[in-house]
Amino acid sequence: MSRDLTKREMRQNLMAEIRENITGVATFQRQPNTCVVITANVNGQTYEGIGFAKVQWPDDWDAEYGLTLAECKAVADVARQVMGGMR
């Protein structure tokens, strides 16, 4: 007997699929800002996702964490686009 996937599981599966199908990444950093632009192919279509991160005082600048956070936001941007097209 199969069970239906929860919304959370569907989002996690989609995010994993996007990460596996990233075809391009561009990163831009100038303290305190980070921007990541990804290109991903999902279901035969190409999507572009953009993610931003910015350090806030009193936090210390961490370039690696900024890239990680901005990339996660770019992947989420692609997911929103994909899910918007599934309505």
Beta strands, then each sheet from edge to edge (+ up, - down):
strand 1: 22-30
strand 2: 33-42
strand 3: 45-54
sheet 1: 1+ 2- 3+
end
